[in-house]
């Protein structure tokens, strides 16, 4: 059976560029030698143009989004319009469109040459592509989701984006599903994107059972290089707050709006976060469970060994988002006021008064 690599799939799609556009970019229309549409996610508009036939300016199938500067080929169109992440899913979708059989995988050996995609599943490259395909959270289900969880301070949330059709697969033997999702950029201390975190959302809205997350087995997953890195809100200086969850740290920002914060995404990753060079005082936002206690203990040892002052912030309930939702912002503000250094009250909290 014929095996096709990414370049050959892209070439075959380009030979059928208009048919590809009519199928995957149905919100657009043809104008001369180009297909015009809003973006690769099939948003109505005219800022993205796909070349339908080879011209002096380049080959068929190549596209450019004039609004963002993004560009790519028709495999990228399939990936973005269908909300795919894994290259295998993109290739399978392309083969299906082209009515090509799926390849039979051969075991790797010294005599077998295996073509691999440039970006392996779950890699930082895939994470960067996913984040680039997503849109700012303003007036999207992500903004609604956060506000329904009591989070109203959404300044400095450029690390969060919305994807309307992010693919989810329960396991390798299950069919792929599509759900809206909050996409978070995981970055290193220099701001370089190393990974991404997905929170799939319930399209039917908020309820107390799921707190707005999609009703699936694992509504949160991360990809890429996470160790030591985090989702960042604000620019870290001498003072920083660090915790596990995105919603936890955004809840704290509702009462400490001026304080830079990072979400490590898990207890294990919280204990391993890297410290900015200028850091002098670290607030550790503790989750009220055994894993949270263990992460705090490990991180305290590292902070103190680095000569950095550490203060632990503890919630009344299971975490700070639960405190915000069930006890209210005023109660959370009063509790945090008593746990932070006196000089930081005026510096970071007064904006919330």
C-alpha positions as CSV (number, residue, x, y, z in Angstrom):
1,X,0.0,0.0,0.0
2,X,1.3,3.5,-0.9
3,X,2.7,5.5,1.9
4,X,2.6,9.3,1.6
5,X,4.5,11.9,3.6
6,X,3.3,15.3,4.5
7,X,4.8,17.0,1.5
8,X,3.1,14.6,-0.9
9,X,-0.2,14.9,0.8
10,X,0.1,18.7,0.6
11,X,0.9,18.5,-3.1
12,X,-2.1,16.3,-3.8
13,X,-4.4,18.6,-1.9
14,X,-2.9,21.6,-3.8
15,X,-3.9,19.9,-7.1
16,X,-7.5,20.1,-5.7
17,X,-7.2,23.4,-4.0
18,X,-10.6,24.8,-4.8
19,X,-12.4,21.6,-3.8
20,X,-10.4,21.7,-0.5
21,X,-11.4,25.3,0.1
22,X,-15.1,24.7,-0.7
23,X,-15.1,21.8,1.8
24,X,-13.0,23.1,4.7
25,X,-13.4,26.9,4.2
26,X,-17.0,27.0,3.2
27,X,-17.5,30.4,4.8
28,X,-15.4,32.0,2.1
29,X,-15.7,32.4,-1.7
30,X,-13.6,32.4,-4.8
31,X,-12.3,35.7,-6.2
32,X,-10.2,35.2,-9.3
33,X,-7.3,32.9,-8.6
34,X,-7.8,33.0,-4.9
35,X,-10.2,31.8,-2.2
36,X,-11.0,34.5,0.4
37,X,-12.1,33.7,3.9
38,X,-11.6,35.2,7.4
39,X,-9.0,32.7,8.7
40,X,-7.9,29.1,8.6
41,X,-10.6,28.2,11.2
42,X,-13.3,29.1,8.5
43,X,-14.3,32.3,10.1
44,X,-16.3,34.6,7.6
45,X,-14.2,37.4,6.3
46,X,-11.6,38.3,3.6
47,X,-8.2,38.6,5.4
48,X,-7.0,35.2,4.4
49,X,-6.4,34.2,0.8
50,X,-5.6,30.8,-0.6
51,X,-3.9,30.5,-4.0
52,X,-6.0,28.2,-6.1
53,X,-3.5,27.7,-9.0
54,X,0.1,28.2,-9.5
55,X,1.1,31.7,-10.5
56,X,4.3,33.8,-10.7
57,X,3.8,34.5,-7.0
58,X,3.9,30.9,-5.9
59,X,2.4,27.4,-6.0
60,X,-1.3,26.5,-5.5
61,X,-2.5,25.6,-2.1
62,X,-0.4,28.2,-0.2
63,X,-2.2,30.7,1.9
64,X,-1.5,33.9,3.9
65,X,-3.6,35.6,6.5
66,X,-3.0,39.3,6.0
67,X,-4.5,40.1,9.5
68,X,-2.0,38.0,11.4
69,X,0.9,37.3,9.0
70,X,0.3,33.5,9.4
71,X,0.8,31.4,6.3
72,X,0.9,27.7,5.5
73,X,-0.4,25.0,3.2
74,X,-3.7,23.0,2.9
75,X,-2.7,20.6,5.6
76,X,-2.6,23.6,7.9
77,X,-6.1,24.5,6.7
78,X,-7.4,21.0,7.5
79,X,-5.7,21.1,10.9
80,X,-7.2,24.5,11.8
81,X,-10.6,24.2,10.4
82,X,-11.2,20.8,12.0
83,X,-9.5,21.7,15.3
84,X,-6.9,18.9,15.0
85,X,-3.7,18.7,17.0
86,X,-2.0,15.4,16.1
87,X,-0.4,15.1,12.7
88,X,-1.8,11.6,12.4
89,X,-5.3,13.0,12.6
90,X,-4.6,15.6,10.0
91,X,-3.1,13.1,7.6
92,X,-6.0,10.7,8.1
93,X,-8.5,13.5,7.3
94,X,-6.5,14.5,4.2
95,X,-6.4,10.9,3.0
96,X,-10.2,10.7,3.6
97,X,-10.8,13.8,1.5
98,X,-8.6,12.5,-1.3
99,X,-10.2,9.1,-1.1
100,X,-6.8,7.5,-0.3
101,X,-6.4,4.3,1.7
102,X,-4.8,4.6,5.1
103,X,-1.2,3.3,5.3
104,X,-0.4,0.0,6.9
105,X,2.3,0.7,9.6
106,X,5.4,-1.4,9.3
107,X,7.6,-2.3,12.2
108,X,10.7,-0.1,12.3
109,X,13.9,-2.0,11.6
110,X,17.4,-1.2,10.3
111,X,16.1,-1.8,6.7
112,X,12.9,0.2,7.0
113,X,12.9,4.0,6.5
114,X,10.0,5.6,8.4
115,X,8.7,9.0,7.5
116,X,7.9,11.0,10.6
117,X,6.1,14.3,10.9
118,X,8.3,17.3,11.9
119,X,6.2,17.9,15.0
120,X,5.7,14.8,17.1
121,X,2.5,14.3,19.0
122,X,2.4,16.4,22.1
123,X,5.6,18.3,21.2
124,X,6.2,22.0,21.8
125,X,5.9,22.6,18.1
126,X,2.4,21.2,18.1
127,X,1.6,23.3,21.2
128,X,2.8,26.4,19.4
129,X,0.6,25.6,16.4
130,X,-2.4,25.0,18.5
131,X,-2.0,28.3,20.3
132,X,-1.5,30.1,17.1
133,X,-4.7,28.6,15.7
134,X,-6.7,29.9,18.7
135,X,-8.2,33.3,19.2
136,X,-8.2,35.9,22.1
137,X,-10.7,35.1,24.8
138,X,-12.7,38.4,24.7
139,X,-16.4,37.7,24.0
140,X,-15.8,33.9,23.7
141,X,-17.0,30.9,25.7
142,X,-13.7,31.1,27.6
143,X,-14.5,34.6,29.0
144,X,-18.0,33.3,29.9
145,X,-16.6,30.2,31.6
146,X,-14.2,32.2,33.7
147,X,-16.8,34.8,34.7
148,X,-19.2,32.0,35.6
149,X,-16.5,30.7,38.0
150,X,-16.5,34.2,39.7
151,X,-13.3,35.4,37.9
152,X,-13.8,39.0,36.8
153,X,-10.2,40.3,36.7
154,X,-9.2,39.3,33.2
155,X,-6.4,41.8,32.7
156,X,-3.1,40.4,31.5
157,X,-4.6,37.1,30.2
158,X,-2.9,37.1,26.8
159,X,-1.6,33.6,27.7
160,X,-5.2,32.3,27.3
161,X,-7.0,31.7,24.1
162,X,-10.2,30.0,22.8
163,X,-10.4,27.2,20.2
164,X,-14.0,26.5,19.1
165,X,-13.4,22.9,17.9
166,X,-10.4,21.4,19.8
167,X,-10.1,17.7,19.3
168,X,-10.4,15.3,22.2
169,X,-9.7,11.5,22.1
170,X,-10.4,9.5,25.3
171,X,-7.8,7.0,24.3
172,X,-6.0,5.7,21.2
173,X,-8.8,3.2,20.5
174,X,-11.7,5.7,20.7
175,X,-13.1,8.0,18.1
176,X,-12.0,11.7,18.1
177,X,-14.5,14.2,19.5
178,X,-14.8,17.9,19.1
179,X,-15.3,20.3,22.0
180,X,-14.7,24.1,22.6
181,X,-11.6,24.6,24.7
182,X,-9.6,27.1,26.7
183,X,-6.0,27.0,25.4
184,X,-3.2,28.2,27.7
185,X,0.3,28.9,26.7
186,X,3.0,27.4,28.9
187,X,6.2,29.5,28.7
188,X,9.7,29.6,30.1
189,X,11.2,32.5,32.0
190,X,12.1,34.3,28.7
191,X,8.5,34.0,27.4
192,X,9.3,31.2,24.9
193,X,6.3,28.9,24.4
194,X,7.2,25.4,25.5
195,X,3.8,23.8,25.8
196,X,0.0,24.2,25.9
197,X,-2.8,23.3,28.3
198,X,-6.3,22.5,27.1
199,X,-9.5,22.8,29.2
200,X,-12.4,21.5,27.2
201,X,-15.6,23.4,28.0
202,X,-19.2,22.4,28.1
203,X,-21.1,24.0,25.2
204,X,-24.3,23.9,27.3
205,X,-22.8,26.2,29.8
206,X,-22.0,26.2,33.6
207,X,-23.4,23.8,36.1
208,X,-22.2,22.9,39.6
209,X,-21.3,19.3,38.7
210,X,-18.7,20.2,36.1
211,X,-18.1,23.9,36.9
212,X,-18.3,24.6,33.1
213,X,-15.9,21.9,32.0
214,X,-16.9,19.4,29.3
215,X,-18.6,16.2,30.5
216,X,-15.7,14.0,29.5
217,X,-13.3,11.8,31.4
218,X,-10.3,14.1,31.3
219,X,-11.4,17.7,30.5
220,X,-7.9,19.0,31.1
221,X,-4.7,17.9,29.3
222,X,-1.3,19.4,28.7
223,X,1.3,18.9,26.0
224,X,4.9,19.9,25.4
225,X,7.7,20.7,27.8
226,X,6.1,21.6,31.1
227,X,8.8,21.0,33.7
228,X,9.9,24.2,35.4
229,X,7.6,26.3,33.2
230,X,4.1,27.8,33.7
231,X,1.1,29.7,32.4
232,X,2.0,33.4,33.2
233,X,-0.2,36.3,34.2
234,X,1.7,39.6,34.4
235,X,5.5,40.1,34.3
236,X,7.4,38.7,37.2
237,X,9.7,41.0,39.2
238,X,10.8,40.9,42.9
239,X,7.4,39.4,44.0
240,X,5.5,36.5,42.4
241,X,2.6,34.2,43.3
242,X,2.7,30.6,42.1
243,X,0.0,27.9,42.3
244,X,-1.3,24.9,40.5
245,X,-4.5,25.7,38.5
246,X,-5.3,28.5,36.1
247,X,-8.6,29.2,37.8
248,X,-6.9,29.2,41.2
249,X,-4.4,31.9,40.2
250,X,-7.0,34.0,38.4
251,X,-9.2,33.9,41.5
252,X,-6.3,35.3,43.5
253,X,-5.8,38.0,40.9
254,X,-9.3,39.2,41.6
255,X,-8.1,40.3,45.0
256,X,-4.4,40.9,44.2
257,X,-4.8,42.5,40.7
258,X,-1.3,44.0,40.6
259,X,0.6,40.9,41.6
260,X,2.3,38.8,38.8
261,X,1.2,35.1,39.0
262,X,2.0,31.8,37.4
263,X,0.0,28.6,37.2
264,X,2.1,25.4,37.1
265,X,-0.9,23.2,36.2
266,X,-0.2,20.4,38.7
267,X,1.2,19.8,42.2
268,X,4.3,18.0,40.8
269,X,5.0,20.9,38.4
270,X,4.5,23.5,41.1
271,X,7.3,22.0,43.2
272,X,9.6,22.3,40.2
273,X,8.9,25.8,38.9
274,X,12.0,27.9,38.0
275,X,12.6,31.2,39.7
276,X,13.1,34.5,37.9
277,X,16.5,36.1,38.5
278,X,14.9,39.2,40.2
279,X,12.6,37.2,42.5
280,X,12.9,38.1,46.2
281,X,9.6,37.0,47.6
282,X,7.4,34.1,46.5
283,X,3.8,33.5,47.5
284,X,2.9,29.9,47.2
285,X,-0.9,29.4,46.6
286,X,-1.6,26.1,48.3
287,X,-4.4,23.7,47.3
288,X,-6.0,22.1,50.3
289,X,-5.2,18.4,49.7
290,X,-2.3,16.0,50.3
291,X,-0.7,16.6,46.9
292,X,-0.8,20.3,47.5
293,X,0.8,20.0,50.9
294,X,3.6,17.8,49.4
295,X,4.2,20.3,46.6
296,X,4.4,23.2,49.0
297,X,6.9,21.4,51.2
298,X,9.2,20.6,48.3
299,X,8.9,24.1,46.9
300,X,9.6,25.7,50.3
301,X,12.9,23.8,50.5
302,X,14.0,25.0,47.1
303,X,12.9,28.6,47.7
304,X,14.7,28.8,51.0
305,X,17.9,27.2,49.5
306,X,17.8,29.9,46.8
307,X,17.7,32.7,49.5
308,X,14.2,33.8,48.5
309,X,11.5,34.7,51.1
310,X,8.5,32.3,50.9
311,X,5.0,32.8,52.2
312,X,2.2,30.2,51.9
313,X,-1.3,31.3,51.0
314,X,-4.0,28.9,52.2
315,X,-7.6,28.7,51.2
316,X,-10.5,28.2,53.5
317,X,-12.1,25.5,51.3
318,X,-10.4,23.2,48.7
319,X,-8.8,26.0,46.6
320,X,-9.0,29.7,46.0
321,X,-11.6,29.4,43.2
322,X,-13.9,27.6,45.6
323,X,-13.3,30.3,48.2
324,X,-14.2,33.0,45.6
325,X,-17.3,31.3,44.3
326,X,-18.8,30.1,47.6
327,X,-17.5,32.7,50.1
328,X,-17.3,35.7,47.9
329,X,-14.6,38.2,46.9
330,X,-14.8,40.3,50.1
331,X,-14.2,37.2,52.3
332,X,-11.3,36.1,50.0
333,X,-9.8,39.6,50.1
334,X,-10.0,39.8,53.9
335,X,-8.4,36.3,54.2
336,X,-5.5,37.1,51.8
337,X,-4.9,40.5,53.4
338,X,-4.0,38.7,56.6
339,X,-1.6,36.3,54.8
340,X,0.6,38.7,52.7
341,X,3.4,41.0,53.8
342,X,2.2,44.4,55.0
343,X,4.1,46.2,52.3
344,X,2.4,44.2,49.6
345,X,-1.2,45.1,50.7
346,X,-0.9,48.6,49.3
347,X,1.3,47.6,46.4
348,X,-0.8,44.7,45.0
349,X,-4.2,44.7,46.7
350,X,-5.5,48.3,46.8
351,X,-6.5,48.2,43.2
352,X,-9.1,45.6,44.1
353,X,-10.7,47.7,46.9
